[in-house]
Amino acid sequence: MGTVYIIIAVLVVLIILSSFVTVQQGTIGITTIFGKYNRVLFPGLNFKVPLIEKVFKRISIQNRSVELEFQAITIDQANVYFKAMLLYSVWNQDEQTLKNVAFKFVDERSFMQALIRTIEGSIRGFVATKRQSEVLGLRRDITEHVKEQIDKTLEDWGYHLQDLQMNDITFDDAIMKSMAQVVASNNLKAAAENEGQALLITKTKAAEADGNAIKIAAEAERQAAQLRGMGVALFREEVAKGMTMAAKEMQQANLDTSVILFSMWTEAIKHFAENSKGNVIFLDGSSEGMDHTMQQMMAMNKLMENRSHK
């Protein structure tokens, strides 16, 4: 009898111990009684009905990720290869959501297969409406399209798509080479245009500088010519004043004013001789030439006298 009591006590202890279950942080436990959903067990130590209540499944409520690799075809029949990272998690911790997660699929493998194929189909349907040249610039649009298309479906399954990152988008080798050639030719075109614009600006600035230099030189020449003319005019005016005063003094002294002209003529010849620098000056040294010169000088003198009287 003692042995029986010991066995019964051990069984009672085992039953009591088996009625406690620990749920790890970040997971949720789903229990069933006779194969039917019973309740949700939250992280920590939980009590369950011994023998008849079983932990059917432990569901992770943490974020999970999976990598995808698949191919799509554009509207212009170009093959596009995608590498993407999918980030998803359980929608929330409501009882109905957790029941969907636990019972919608037979196992985790079936869920992942449905999830990946659903996302691939959504992306392929979107890419099939776009041209090859548009795909590279549609990363954000693809993500928004996928989330819009499958969020409702995932919610029914108890999950939420948090992010879809297109890490790599490539094409066939022939298309990649042609795209590289297009980029290279566009860069060469842009470089040629920039070089042409720079050359045009350089030549334009040089032409403007030359034009400004010509204007400045012309203005300086005009001012110099004006000053030279003013100098000549002042010189002539001073010469005329000097000759007039000398003629008046000669007349007051009862001397012939032609002596002034003769003196000026001889001084001019002397100046020519001193500053000719080897040039030859031909003068008529005959008495007739001298007489002719004196007559011209006297006629000029009379003309100046007449002007002074007026």
C-alpha contacts under 8 A as a table, 3 or more apart, distances in Angstrom:
res1	aa1	res2	aa2	distance
1	M	4	V	5.15
1	M	5	Y	6.40
2	G	5	Y	5.18
2	G	6	I	6.27
3	T	6	I	5.07
3	T	7	I	6.22
4	V	7	I	5.10
4	V	8	I	6.14
5	Y	8	I	5.04
5	Y	9	A	6.05
6	I	9	A	5.07
6	I	10	V	6.16
7	I	10	V	5.11
7	I	11	L	6.18
8	I	11	L	5.07
8	I	12	V	6.17
9	A	12	V	5.07
9	A	13	V	6.20
10	V	13	V	5.09
10	V	14	L	6.14
11	L	14	L	5.03
11	L	15	I	6.05
12	V	15	I	5.06
12	V	16	I	6.11
13	V	16	I	5.08
13	V	17	L	6.06
14	L	17	L	5.02
14	L	18	S	5.97
15	I	18	S	5.07
15	I	19	S	6.30
15	I	50	P	6.19
15	I	51	L	7.50
16	I	19	S	5.23
16	I	20	F	7.33
16	I	50	P	7.22
17	L	20	F	5.80
18	S	21	V	7.23
18	S	50	P	6.38
18	S	51	L	7.85
19	S	47	F	5.59
19	S	48	K	5.02
19	S	49	V	5.91
19	S	50	P	4.75
19	S	51	L	7.76
20	F	45	L	6.83
20	F	46	N	5.69
20	F	47	F	4.58
20	F	48	K	6.13
21	V	45	L	5.84
21	V	46	N	5.25
21	V	47	F	6.24
21	V	48	K	7.20
22	T	43	P	7.21
22	T	44	G	5.48
22	T	45	L	4.53
22	T	46	N	6.07
23	V	27	T	6.74
23	V	28	I	6.81
23	V	29	G	6.53
23	V	41	L	7.14
23	V	42	F	6.47
23	V	43	P	4.55
23	V	44	G	5.13
23	V	45	L	6.48
23	V	46	N	7.47
24	Q	27	T	5.77
24	Q	28	I	7.84
24	Q	43	P	5.35
24	Q	44	G	6.42
25	Q	43	P	5.12
25	Q	44	G	7.14
26	G	43	P	7.16
26	G	60	S	5.93
26	G	61	I	5.57
26	G	62	Q	5.87
27	T	42	F	7.46
27	T	43	P	6.51
27	T	58	R	6.33
27	T	59	I	5.31
27	T	60	S	4.25
27	T	61	I	5.48
27	T	62	Q	7.50
28	I	40	V	6.95
28	I	41	L	5.91
28	I	42	F	5.28
28	I	43	P	6.42
28	I	58	R	5.59
28	I	59	I	5.04
28	I	60	S	6.36
28	I	61	I	7.05
29	G	40	V	5.70
29	G	41	L	4.60
29	G	42	F	6.39
29	G	43	P	7.98
29	G	55	V	6.47
29	G	56	F	7.52
29	G	57	K	5.94
29	G	58	R	4.51
29	G	59	I	6.27
30	I	37	Y	7.51
30	I	38	N	7.61
30	I	39	R	6.16
30	I	40	V	4.90
30	I	41	L	6.16
30	I	55	V	5.75
30	I	56	F	5.54
30	I	57	K	5.30
30	I	58	R	6.28
30	I	59	I	7.70
30	I	98	L	7.99
30	I	99	K	7.94
30	I	102	A	7.44
31	T	37	Y	6.19
31	T	38	N	5.50
31	T	39	R	5.58
31	T	40	V	6.42
31	T	41	L	7.39
31	T	53	E	6.48
31	T	54	K	5.33
31	T	55	V	4.28
31	T	56	F	5.05
31	T	57	K	7.16
32	T	35	G	5.38
32	T	36	K	4.95
32	T	37	Y	4.40
32	T	38	N	4.75
32	T	39	R	7.17
32	T	53	E	5.74
32	T	54	K	5.49
32	T	55	V	6.52
32	T	56	F	6.03
33	I	36	K	5.31
33	I	37	Y	6.61
33	I	38	N	6.07
33	I	52	I	5.80
33	I	53	E	4.75
33	I	54	K	6.48
34	F	52	I	6.72
34	F	53	E	7.44
40	V	95	E	7.16
41	L	46	N	6.74
42	F	46	N	7.70
48	K	53	E	6.13
48	K	54	K	7.79
49	V	52	I	6.20
49	V	53	E	5.12
50	P	53	E	6.23
51	L	54	K	7.48
55	V	58	R	7.52
57	K	102	A	6.80
59	I	98	L	7.93
59	I	101	V	7.74
59	I	102	A	7.34
60	S	90	V	7.71
61	I	89	S	6.38
61	I	90	V	5.49
61	I	93	Q	7.99
62	Q	89	S	6.22
62	Q	90	V	7.50
63	N	87	L	6.82
63	N	88	Y	5.82
63	N	89	S	4.74
63	N	90	V	7.79
64	R	87	L	5.77
64	R	88	Y	5.47
64	R	89	S	5.93
65	S	85	M	6.85
65	S	86	L	5.36
65	S	87	L	4.43
65	S	88	Y	6.29
66	V	85	M	5.88
66	V	86	L	5.22
66	V	87	L	6.76
67	E	83	K	7.29
67	E	84	A	5.77
67	E	85	M	4.56
67	E	86	L	6.14
68	L	82	F	7.71
68	L	83	K	5.67
68	L	84	A	5.07
68	L	85	M	6.18
68	L	86	L	7.35
68	L	116	I	7.37
69	E	81	Y	7.43
69	E	82	F	5.62
69	E	83	K	4.66
69	E	84	A	6.53
70	F	81	Y	6.01
70	F	82	F	5.49
70	F	83	K	6.94
70	F	120	E	7.09
71	Q	79	N	6.85
71	Q	80	V	5.62
71	Q	81	Y	4.53
71	Q	82	F	6.07
71	Q	124	R	7.78
72	A	79	N	5.96
72	A	80	V	5.16
72	A	81	Y	6.47
72	A	82	F	7.81
72	A	123	I	7.72
72	A	124	R	5.11
72	A	127	V	6.70
72	A	128	A	7.35
73	I	76	D	7.97
73	I	77	Q	5.71
73	I	78	A	5.48
73	I	79	N	4.74
73	I	80	V	5.92
73	I	124	R	7.05
73	I	127	V	6.68
73	I	128	A	5.78
74	T	77	Q	5.18
74	T	78	A	5.28
74	T	79	N	6.71
74	T	80	V	7.31
74	T	127	V	5.42
74	T	128	A	4.45
74	T	129	T	6.57
74	T	130	K	5.67
74	T	131	R	5.50
74	T	132	Q	5.87
75	I	78	A	7.47
75	I	127	V	7.52
75	I	128	A	5.00
75	I	129	T	5.48
75	I	130	K	5.60
75	I	131	R	5.46
75	I	132	Q	7.60
76	D	130	K	7.95
76	D	131	R	5.73
76	D	132	Q	6.69
78	A	132	Q	6.06
78	A	171	F	7.40
78	A	172	D	7.89
79	N	171	F	5.84
79	N	172	D	6.41
80	V	132	Q	7.98
80	V	169	I	6.79
80	V	170	T	5.79
80	V	171	F	4.84
80	V	172	D	7.39
81	Y	168	D	7.88
81	Y	169	I	5.68
81	Y	170	T	5.14
81	Y	171	F	6.03
82	F	166	M	7.04
82	F	167	N	7.76
82	F	168	D	5.81
82	F	169	I	4.89
82	F	170	T	6.75
83	K	166	M	6.17
83	K	167	N	5.63
83	K	168	D	5.00
83	K	169	I	6.62
84	A	164	L	6.85
84	A	165	Q	5.43
84	A	166	M	4.51
84	A	167	N	5.29
84	A	168	D	6.91
85	M	164	L	5.83
85	M	165	Q	5.18
85	M	166	M	6.73
85	M	167	N	7.05
86	L	161	L	7.73
86	L	163	D	6.14
86	L	164	L	4.80
86	L	165	Q	6.66
87	L	161	L	6.35
87	L	162	Q	5.56
87	L	163	D	5.09
87	L	164	L	6.31
88	Y	159	Y	6.99
88	Y	160	H	5.67
88	Y	161	L	4.56
88	Y	162	Q	5.16
88	Y	163	D	6.96
89	S	159	Y	5.67
89	S	160	H	5.57
89	S	161	L	6.86
89	S	162	Q	7.26
90	V	93	Q	7.63
90	V	97	T	7.92
90	V	98	L	7.94
90	V	101	V	7.66
90	V	158	G	5.94
90	V	159	Y	4.35
90	V	160	H	6.01
91	W	97	T	6.96
91	W	155	E	6.70
91	W	158	G	5.53
91	W	159	Y	4.54
91	W	160	H	4.89
92	N	97	T	6.61
92	N	98	L	7.82
92	N	158	G	7.77
93	Q	97	T	6.61
93	Q	98	L	6.38
94	D	97	T	5.29
94	D	98	L	6.31
95	E	98	L	5.20
95	E	99	K	6.17
96	Q	99	K	5.02
96	Q	100	N	6.27
97	T	100	N	5.16
97	T	101	V	6.35
97	T	157	W	7.69
97	T	158	G	4.81
98	L	101	V	5.03
98	L	102	A	6.13
98	L	158	G	6.59
99	K	102	A	5.08
99	K	103	F	5.98
99	K	104	K	7.91
99	K	158	G	7.99
100	N	103	F	5.43
100	N	104	K	5.25
100	N	156	D	7.14
100	N	157	W	5.51
100	N	158	G	5.35
101	V	104	K	6.00
101	V	105	F	7.56
101	V	157	W	5.94
101	V	158	G	5.09
101	V	159	Y	7.34
102	A	105	F	7.22
103	F	106	V	6.99
104	K	157	W	6.41
105	F	108	E	7.25
105	F	110	S	6.30
105	F	111	F	5.91
106	V	110	S	6.54
106	V	111	F	7.92
107	D	110	S	5.54
107	D	111	F	6.65
108	E	111	F	5.12
108	E	112	M	6.22
109	R	112	M	5.23
109	R	113	Q	6.21
110	S	113	Q	5.17
110	S	114	A	6.26
111	F	114	A	5.19
111	F	115	L	6.06
112	M	115	L	5.01
112	M	116	I	6.02
113	Q	116	I	5.37
113	Q	117	R	6.10
114	A	117	R	5.30
114	A	118	T	5.97
115	L	118	T	5.21
115	L	119	I	6.32
116	I	119	I	5.27
116	I	120	E	6.09
117	R	120	E	5.04
117	R	121	G	5.99
118	T	121	G	5.20
118	T	122	S	6.28
118	T	150	I	7.50
119	I	122	S	5.12
119	I	123	I	6.24
119	I	146	V	6.66
119	I	150	I	7.39
120	E	123	I	5.22
120	E	124	R	6.02
121	G	124	R	5.11
121	G	125	G	6.05
122	S	125	G	5.20
122	S	126	F	6.32
122	S	145	H	7.85
122	S	146	V	5.90
122	S	149	Q	7.01
122	S	150	I	7.88
123	I	126	F	5.09
123	I	127	V	6.08
123	I	142	I	6.67
123	I	145	H	7.89
123	I	146	V	6.50
124	R	127	V	5.11
124	R	128	A	5.98
125	G	128	A	5.26
125	G	129	T	7.07
126	F	129	T	5.71
126	F	130	K	7.18
126	F	142	I	7.20
126	F	145	H	7.56
127	V	130	K	5.24
127	V	131	R	7.79
127	V	135	V	7.20
128	A	131	R	7.89
130	K	134	E	6.38
130	K	135	V	6.74
131	R	134	E	5.38
131	R	135	V	6.66
132	Q	135	V	5.58
132	Q	136	L	7.96
133	S	136	L	6.97
134	E	137	G	5.83
134	E	138	L	6.75
135	V	138	L	5.27
135	V	139	R	7.55
136	L	139	R	6.76
136	L	169	I	6.95
138	L	141	D	4.98
138	L	142	I	5.92
139	R	142	I	5.24
139	R	143	T	6.40
139	R	166	M	6.33
140	R	143	T	5.18
140	R	144	E	6.22
141	D	144	E	5.15
141	D	145	H	5.99
142	I	145	H	5.08
142	I	146	V	6.16
143	T	146	V	5.25
143	T	147	K	6.24
143	T	163	D	7.77
143	T	164	L	5.85
143	T	165	Q	7.28
143	T	166	M	7.99
144	E	147	K	5.22
144	E	148	E	6.08
145	H	148	E	5.15
145	H	149	Q	6.12
146	V	149	Q	5.10
146	V	150	I	6.08
146	V	151	D	8.00
147	K	150	I	5.53
147	K	151	D	5.39
147	K	161	L	6.80
148	E	151	D	5.86
148	E	152	K	7.93
149	Q	152	K	7.28
150	I	153	T	5.08
150	I	154	L	6.06
151	D	154	L	5.19
151	D	155	E	6.04
151	D	160	H	6.59
151	D	161	L	6.61
152	K	155	E	5.04
152	K	156	D	6.39
153	T	156	D	5.22
153	T	157	W	6.54
154	L	157	W	4.91
154	L	158	G	6.14
154	L	159	Y	5.00
154	L	160	H	5.84
154	L	161	L	7.31
155	E	158	G	4.85
155	E	159	Y	5.26
155	E	160	H	6.08
156	D	159	Y	7.51
161	L	164	L	7.65
166	M	169	I	7.08
170	T	176	M	7.64
171	F	175	I	6.08
171	F	176	M	5.99
172	D	175	I	5.36
172	D	176	M	6.22
173	D	176	M	5.02
173	D	177	K	6.13
174	A	177	K	5.23
174	A	178	S	6.24
175	I	178	S	5.08
175	I	179	M	6.02
176	M	179	M	5.05
176	M	180	A	6.13
177	K	180	A	5.04
177	K	181	Q	6.20
178	S	181	Q	4.98
178	S	182	V	6.16
179	M	182	V	5.02
179	M	183	V	6.20
180	A	183	V	5.09
180	A	184	A	6.07
181	Q	184	A	4.99
181	Q	185	S	6.02
182	V	185	S	5.15
182	V	186	N	6.06
183	V	186	N	5.08
183	V	187	N	6.11
184	A	187	N	5.05
184	A	188	L	6.19
185	S	188	L	5.00
185	S	189	K	6.04
186	N	189	K	4.96
186	N	190	A	6.06
187	N	190	A	5.05
187	N	191	A	6.02
188	L	191	A	4.98
188	L	192	A	6.06
189	K	192	A	5.10
189	K	193	E	6.13
190	A	193	E	5.05
190	A	194	N	6.06
191	A	194	N	5.08
191	A	195	E	6.00
192	A	195	E	5.00
192	A	196	G	5.98
193	E	196	G	5.04
193	E	197	Q	6.08
194	N	197	Q	5.07
194	N	198	A	6.05
195	E	198	A	5.02
195	E	199	L	6.09
196	G	199	L	5.05
196	G	200	L	6.02
197	Q	200	L	4.97
197	Q	201	I	6.07
198	A	201	I	5.09
198	A	202	T	6.09
199	L	202	T	4.98
199	L	203	K	6.09
200	L	203	K	5.21
200	L	204	T	5.91
201	I	204	T	5.00
201	I	205	K	6.00
202	T	205	K	5.22
202	T	206	A	6.08
203	K	206	A	4.91
203	K	207	A	5.97
204	T	207	A	5.06
204	T	208	E	6.08
205	K	208	E	4.98
205	K	209	A	6.04
206	A	209	A	4.99
206	A	210	D	6.11
207	A	210	D	5.02
207	A	211	G	6.01
208	E	211	G	5.02
208	E	212	N	6.02
209	A	212	N	5.05
209	A	213	A	6.02
210	D	213	A	4.97
210	D	214	I	6.11
211	G	214	I	5.06
211	G	215	K	6.14
212	N	215	K	5.00
212	N	216	I	6.05
213	A	216	I	5.05
213	A	217	A	6.00
214	I	217	A	5.03
214	I	218	A	5.92
215	K	218	A	5.05
215	K	219	E	5.99
216	I	219	E	5.07
216	I	220	A	6.03
217	A	220	A	5.01
217	A	221	E	6.00
218	A	221	E	4.99
218	A	222	R	6.00
219	E	222	R	4.99
219	E	223	Q	6.16
220	A	223	Q	5.11
220	A	224	A	5.98
221	E	224	A	4.92
221	E	225	A	5.93
222	R	225	A	5.12
222	R	226	Q	6.05
223	Q	226	Q	4.95
223	Q	227	L	6.07
224	A	227	L	5.01
224	A	228	R	6.00
225	A	228	R	4.94
225	A	229	G	6.03
226	Q	229	G	5.09
226	Q	230	M	6.14
227	L	230	M	4.97
227	L	231	G	6.01
228	R	231	G	4.93
228	R	232	V	6.14
229	G	232	V	5.09
229	G	233	A	6.06
230	M	233	A	5.02
230	M	234	L	6.02
231	G	234	L	5.09
231	G	235	F	5.99
232	V	235	F	4.94
232	V	236	R	6.07
233	A	236	R	5.11
233	A	237	E	6.03
234	L	237	E	4.91
234	L	238	E	6.05
235	F	238	E	5.13
235	F	239	V	6.06
236	R	239	V	4.98
236	R	240	A	6.01
237	E	240	A	5.10
237	E	241	K	6.16
238	E	241	K	5.00
238	E	242	G	6.06
239	V	242	G	5.05
239	V	243	M	6.04
240	A	243	M	5.14
240	A	244	T	6.05
241	K	244	T	5.10
241	K	245	M	6.21
242	G	245	M	5.23
242	G	246	A	6.08
243	M	246	A	5.04
243	M	247	A	5.99
243	M	260	I	7.91
244	T	247	A	5.13
244	T	248	K	6.26
244	T	304	M	7.69
244	T	305	E	7.83
244	T	308	S	7.32
245	M	248	K	5.15
245	M	249	E	6.28
246	A	249	E	5.14
246	A	250	M	6.17
246	A	260	I	7.58
247	A	250	M	5.04
247	A	251	Q	6.14
247	A	257	T	5.70
247	A	260	I	7.54
248	K	251	Q	5.08
248	K	252	Q	6.16
249	E	252	Q	5.07
249	E	253	A	6.23
250	M	253	A	5.07
250	M	254	N	6.17
250	M	255	L	5.03
250	M	256	D	6.64
250	M	257	T	5.85
251	Q	254	N	4.90
251	Q	255	L	5.77
251	Q	256	D	7.15
251	Q	257	T	6.95
252	Q	255	L	7.66
256	D	259	V	6.08
257	T	260	I	5.62
257	T	261	L	7.35
257	T	301	N	7.42
258	S	261	L	5.16
258	S	262	F	6.23
258	S	294	M	7.76
258	S	297	M	7.02
258	S	298	M	5.74
258	S	301	N	6.95
259	V	262	F	4.98
259	V	263	S	6.03
260	I	263	S	5.10
260	I	264	M	6.19
261	L	264	M	5.04
261	L	265	W	6.06
261	L	297	M	6.05
261	L	298	M	7.59
261	L	301	N	7.56
262	F	265	W	5.02
262	F	266	T	6.21
262	F	294	M	7.36
262	F	297	M	7.63
263	S	266	T	5.20
263	S	267	E	6.09
264	M	267	E	5.03
264	M	268	A	6.07
265	W	268	A	5.12
265	W	269	I	6.33
266	T	269	I	5.06
266	T	270	K	6.17
267	E	270	K	4.99
267	E	271	H	6.15
268	A	271	H	5.02
268	A	272	F	6.20
269	I	272	F	5.07
269	I	273	A	6.20
270	K	273	A	5.11
270	K	274	E	6.20
271	H	274	E	5.16
271	H	275	N	6.08
272	F	275	N	5.39
272	F	276	S	5.45
272	F	281	I	7.99
273	A	276	S	5.49
273	A	281	I	7.95
274	E	277	K	7.55
276	S	279	N	5.18
276	S	280	V	7.65
284	D	289	G	5.49
284	D	290	M	7.32
285	G	289	G	6.33
285	G	290	M	6.65
286	S	289	G	5.15
286	S	290	M	6.23
287	S	290	M	4.98
287	S	291	D	6.03
288	E	291	D	5.01
288	E	292	H	6.04
289	G	292	H	5.01
289	G	293	T	6.09
290	M	293	T	5.13
290	M	294	M	6.16
291	D	294	M	5.11
291	D	295	Q	6.16
292	H	295	Q	5.17
292	H	296	Q	6.35
293	T	296	Q	5.17
293	T	297	M	6.24
294	M	297	M	5.04
294	M	298	M	6.03
295	Q	298	M	5.08
295	Q	299	A	6.10
296	Q	299	A	5.11
296	Q	300	M	6.25
297	M	300	M	5.05
297	M	301	N	6.14
298	M	301	N	4.85
298	M	302	K	6.19
299	A	302	K	5.17
299	A	303	L	6.26
300	M	303	L	5.03
300	M	304	M	6.27
301	N	304	M	5.11
301	N	305	E	6.21
302	K	305	E	4.93
302	K	306	N	6.13
303	L	306	N	5.17
303	L	307	R	6.36
304	M	307	R	5.10
304	M	308	S	6.17
305	E	308	S	5.01
305	E	309	H	6.22
306	N	309	H	5.19
306	N	310	K	6.35
307	R	310	K	5.15
